[in-house]
């Protein structure tokens, strides 16, 4: 059974973040993850990603990898992202 994850990002420039997010799709796919990105309409420098992972462990492994940390750094984050794991009820 897969899990969902909601990630909140504060960014310097939303377009920079969007470009980095879009460019990393193949890495997410290789890790078995899917994700949709959104812009917070009340805060233009805030992005929300809602994704699906096969397991929490698979997500954590991908998200904490050196390569993903570098991609997030290049995306212009201004603070560490907030990650929430959810499951259907």
PyMOL commands that place a pseudoatom at each C-alpha (Angstrom):
pseudoatom trace, name=CA, resn=UNK, resi=1, chain=A, elem=C, hetatm=0, pos=[0.000, 0.000, 0.000]
pseudoatom trace, name=CA, resn=UNK, resi=2, chain=A, elem=C, hetatm=0, pos=[1.373, 3.400, -0.922]
pseudoatom trace, name=CA, resn=UNK, resi=3, chain=A, elem=C, hetatm=0, pos=[1.465, 6.495, 1.256]
pseudoatom trace, name=CA, resn=UNK, resi=4, chain=A, elem=C, hetatm=0, pos=[0.924, 10.162, 0.488]
pseudoatom trace, name=CA, resn=UNK, resi=5, chain=A, elem=C, hetatm=0, pos=[3.219, 12.954, 1.496]
pseudoatom trace, name=CA, resn=UNK, resi=6, chain=A, elem=C, hetatm=0, pos=[2.635, 16.701, 1.656]
pseudoatom trace, name=CA, resn=UNK, resi=7, chain=A, elem=C, hetatm=0, pos=[5.741, 18.880, 1.484]
pseudoatom trace, name=CA, resn=UNK, resi=8, chain=A, elem=C, hetatm=0, pos=[5.735, 22.628, 2.085]
pseudoatom trace, name=CA, resn=UNK, resi=9, chain=A, elem=C, hetatm=0, pos=[8.602, 24.678, 0.656]
pseudoatom trace, name=CA, resn=UNK, resi=10, chain=A, elem=C, hetatm=0, pos=[9.558, 28.319, 1.242]
pseudoatom trace, name=CA, resn=UNK, resi=11, chain=A, elem=C, hetatm=0, pos=[11.516, 29.520, -1.793]
pseudoatom trace, name=CA, resn=UNK, resi=12, chain=A, elem=C, hetatm=0, pos=[13.384, 32.598, -2.981]
pseudoatom trace, name=CA, resn=UNK, resi=13, chain=A, elem=C, hetatm=0, pos=[11.807, 32.523, -6.423]
pseudoatom trace, name=CA, resn=UNK, resi=14, chain=A, elem=C, hetatm=0, pos=[8.855, 30.344, -7.368]
pseudoatom trace, name=CA, resn=UNK, resi=15, chain=A, elem=C, hetatm=0, pos=[9.854, 30.087, -11.041]
pseudoatom trace, name=CA, resn=UNK, resi=16, chain=A, elem=C, hetatm=0, pos=[13.301, 28.806, -10.041]
pseudoatom trace, name=CA, resn=UNK, resi=17, chain=A, elem=C, hetatm=0, pos=[11.666, 26.221, -7.786]
pseudoatom trace, name=CA, resn=UNK, resi=18, chain=A, elem=C, hetatm=0, pos=[9.185, 25.195, -10.496]
pseudoatom trace, name=CA, resn=UNK, resi=19, chain=A, elem=C, hetatm=0, pos=[11.991, 24.688, -13.003]
pseudoatom trace, name=CA, resn=UNK, resi=20, chain=A, elem=C, hetatm=0, pos=[13.973, 22.539, -10.560]
pseudoatom trace, name=CA, resn=UNK, resi=21, chain=A, elem=C, hetatm=0, pos=[10.874, 20.545, -9.576]
pseudoatom trace, name=CA, resn=UNK, resi=22, chain=A, elem=C, hetatm=0, pos=[9.918, 19.865, -13.192]
pseudoatom trace, name=CA, resn=UNK, resi=23, chain=A, elem=C, hetatm=0, pos=[13.502, 18.953, -14.081]
pseudoatom trace, name=CA, resn=UNK, resi=24, chain=A, elem=C, hetatm=0, pos=[13.671, 16.328, -11.339]
pseudoatom trace, name=CA, resn=UNK, resi=25, chain=A, elem=C, hetatm=0, pos=[10.677, 14.285, -12.484]
pseudoatom trace, name=CA, resn=UNK, resi=26, chain=A, elem=C, hetatm=0, pos=[12.790, 11.440, -13.858]
pseudoatom trace, name=CA, resn=UNK, resi=27, chain=A, elem=C, hetatm=0, pos=[14.575, 11.046, -10.510]
pseudoatom trace, name=CA, resn=UNK, resi=28, chain=A, elem=C, hetatm=0, pos=[11.242, 10.785, -8.701]
pseudoatom trace, name=CA, resn=UNK, resi=29, chain=A, elem=C, hetatm=0, pos=[9.983, 8.275, -11.253]
pseudoatom trace, name=CA, resn=UNK, resi=30, chain=A, elem=C, hetatm=0, pos=[13.145, 6.161, -10.872]
pseudoatom trace, name=CA, resn=UNK, resi=31, chain=A, elem=C, hetatm=0, pos=[12.526, 6.102, -7.099]
pseudoatom trace, name=CA, resn=UNK, resi=32, chain=A, elem=C, hetatm=0, pos=[8.895, 5.026, -7.577]
pseudoatom trace, name=CA, resn=UNK, resi=33, chain=A, elem=C, hetatm=0, pos=[7.490, 8.395, -6.513]
pseudoatom trace, name=CA, resn=UNK, resi=34, chain=A, elem=C, hetatm=0, pos=[4.885, 10.585, -8.157]
pseudoatom trace, name=CA, resn=UNK, resi=35, chain=A, elem=C, hetatm=0, pos=[4.261, 14.218, -7.281]
pseudoatom trace, name=CA, resn=UNK, resi=36, chain=A, elem=C, hetatm=0, pos=[2.216, 17.262, -8.212]
pseudoatom trace, name=CA, resn=UNK, resi=37, chain=A, elem=C, hetatm=0, pos=[3.470, 20.753, -7.464]
pseudoatom trace, name=CA, resn=UNK, resi=38, chain=A, elem=C, hetatm=0, pos=[1.333, 23.729, -6.466]
pseudoatom trace, name=CA, resn=UNK, resi=39, chain=A, elem=C, hetatm=0, pos=[1.839, 27.407, -5.700]
pseudoatom trace, name=CA, resn=UNK, resi=40, chain=A, elem=C, hetatm=0, pos=[0.319, 28.812, -2.529]
pseudoatom trace, name=CA, resn=UNK, resi=41, chain=A, elem=C, hetatm=0, pos=[-1.947, 31.612, -3.773]
pseudoatom trace, name=CA, resn=UNK, resi=42, chain=A, elem=C, hetatm=0, pos=[-1.670, 33.464, -0.458]
pseudoatom trace, name=CA, resn=UNK, resi=43, chain=A, elem=C, hetatm=0, pos=[2.143, 33.303, -0.415]
pseudoatom trace, name=CA, resn=UNK, resi=44, chain=A, elem=C, hetatm=0, pos=[3.784, 33.421, -3.871]
pseudoatom trace, name=CA, resn=UNK, resi=45, chain=A, elem=C, hetatm=0, pos=[7.124, 32.236, -2.447]
pseudoatom trace, name=CA, resn=UNK, resi=46, chain=A, elem=C, hetatm=0, pos=[5.593, 29.114, -0.981]
pseudoatom trace, name=CA, resn=UNK, resi=47, chain=A, elem=C, hetatm=0, pos=[5.205, 25.849, -2.882]
pseudoatom trace, name=CA, resn=UNK, resi=48, chain=A, elem=C, hetatm=0, pos=[3.323, 22.710, -1.935]
pseudoatom trace, name=CA, resn=UNK, resi=49, chain=A, elem=C, hetatm=0, pos=[4.069, 19.274, -3.329]
pseudoatom trace, name=CA, resn=UNK, resi=50, chain=A, elem=C, hetatm=0, pos=[1.644, 16.412, -2.852]
pseudoatom trace, name=CA, resn=UNK, resi=51, chain=A, elem=C, hetatm=0, pos=[3.123, 13.061, -3.717]
pseudoatom trace, name=CA, resn=UNK, resi=52, chain=A, elem=C, hetatm=0, pos=[2.771, 9.321, -3.493]
pseudoatom trace, name=CA, resn=UNK, resi=53, chain=A, elem=C, hetatm=0, pos=[5.490, 6.886, -2.454]
pseudoatom trace, name=CA, resn=UNK, resi=54, chain=A, elem=C, hetatm=0, pos=[5.478, 3.108, -2.206]
pseudoatom trace, name=CA, resn=UNK, resi=55, chain=A, elem=C, hetatm=0, pos=[6.467, 3.368, 1.490]
pseudoatom trace, name=CA, resn=UNK, resi=56, chain=A, elem=C, hetatm=0, pos=[7.532, 6.009, 3.982]
pseudoatom trace, name=CA, resn=UNK, resi=57, chain=A, elem=C, hetatm=0, pos=[11.013, 4.455, 3.964]
pseudoatom trace, name=CA, resn=UNK, resi=58, chain=A, elem=C, hetatm=0, pos=[11.265, 4.769, 0.158]
pseudoatom trace, name=CA, resn=UNK, resi=59, chain=A, elem=C, hetatm=0, pos=[10.367, 8.451, 0.384]
pseudoatom trace, name=CA, resn=UNK, resi=60, chain=A, elem=C, hetatm=0, pos=[12.799, 9.161, 3.213]
pseudoatom trace, name=CA, resn=UNK, resi=61, chain=A, elem=C, hetatm=0, pos=[15.584, 7.375, 1.339]
pseudoatom trace, name=CA, resn=UNK, resi=62, chain=A, elem=C, hetatm=0, pos=[14.955, 9.463, -1.787]
pseudoatom trace, name=CA, resn=UNK, resi=63, chain=A, elem=C, hetatm=0, pos=[14.372, 12.760, 0.014]
pseudoatom trace, name=CA, resn=UNK, resi=64, chain=A, elem=C, hetatm=0, pos=[17.452, 12.483, 2.239]
pseudoatom trace, name=CA, resn=UNK, resi=65, chain=A, elem=C, hetatm=0, pos=[19.826, 11.419, -0.551]
pseudoatom trace, name=CA, resn=UNK, resi=66, chain=A, elem=C, hetatm=0, pos=[22.760, 13.704, -1.333]
pseudoatom trace, name=CA, resn=UNK, resi=67, chain=A, elem=C, hetatm=0, pos=[21.495, 14.171, -4.894]
pseudoatom trace, name=CA, resn=UNK, resi=68, chain=A, elem=C, hetatm=0, pos=[18.039, 15.288, -3.738]
pseudoatom trace, name=CA, resn=UNK, resi=69, chain=A, elem=C, hetatm=0, pos=[19.510, 17.582, -1.099]
pseudoatom trace, name=CA, resn=UNK, resi=70, chain=A, elem=C, hetatm=0, pos=[21.604, 19.237, -3.821]
pseudoatom trace, name=CA, resn=UNK, resi=71, chain=A, elem=C, hetatm=0, pos=[18.557, 19.580, -6.103]
pseudoatom trace, name=CA, resn=UNK, resi=72, chain=A, elem=C, hetatm=0, pos=[16.626, 21.276, -3.288]
pseudoatom trace, name=CA, resn=UNK, resi=73, chain=A, elem=C, hetatm=0, pos=[19.547, 23.593, -2.584]
pseudoatom trace, name=CA, resn=UNK, resi=74, chain=A, elem=C, hetatm=0, pos=[19.604, 24.566, -6.266]
pseudoatom trace, name=CA, resn=UNK, resi=75, chain=A, elem=C, hetatm=0, pos=[15.836, 25.133, -6.195]
pseudoatom trace, name=CA, resn=UNK, resi=76, chain=A, elem=C, hetatm=0, pos=[16.353, 28.133, -3.909]
pseudoatom trace, name=CA, resn=UNK, resi=77, chain=A, elem=C, hetatm=0, pos=[14.801, 26.972, -0.656]
pseudoatom trace, name=CA, resn=UNK, resi=78, chain=A, elem=C, hetatm=0, pos=[14.995, 29.569, 2.104]
pseudoatom trace, name=CA, resn=UNK, resi=79, chain=A, elem=C, hetatm=0, pos=[14.357, 27.132, 4.959]
pseudoatom trace, name=CA, resn=UNK, resi=80, chain=A, elem=C, hetatm=0, pos=[14.067, 23.383, 5.484]
pseudoatom trace, name=CA, resn=UNK, resi=81, chain=A, elem=C, hetatm=0, pos=[10.864, 21.941, 4.013]
pseudoatom trace, name=CA, resn=UNK, resi=82, chain=A, elem=C, hetatm=0, pos=[7.990, 20.701, 6.156]
pseudoatom trace, name=CA, resn=UNK, resi=83, chain=A, elem=C, hetatm=0, pos=[7.079, 17.061, 5.443]
pseudoatom trace, name=CA, resn=UNK, resi=84, chain=A, elem=C, hetatm=0, pos=[3.814, 15.409, 6.509]
pseudoatom trace, name=CA, resn=UNK, resi=85, chain=A, elem=C, hetatm=0, pos=[2.941, 11.786, 5.800]
pseudoatom trace, name=CA, resn=UNK, resi=86, chain=A, elem=C, hetatm=0, pos=[-0.721, 10.972, 5.344]
pseudoatom trace, name=CA, resn=UNK, resi=87, chain=A, elem=C, hetatm=0, pos=[-2.848, 7.950, 4.522]
pseudoatom trace, name=CA, resn=UNK, resi=88, chain=A, elem=C, hetatm=0, pos=[-6.443, 7.575, 3.444]
pseudoatom trace, name=CA, resn=UNK, resi=89, chain=A, elem=C, hetatm=0, pos=[-8.999, 6.880, 6.144]
for i in range(1, 89): cmd.bond("trace and resi %d" % i, "trace and resi %d" % (i + 1))
show_as sticks, trace
zoom trace
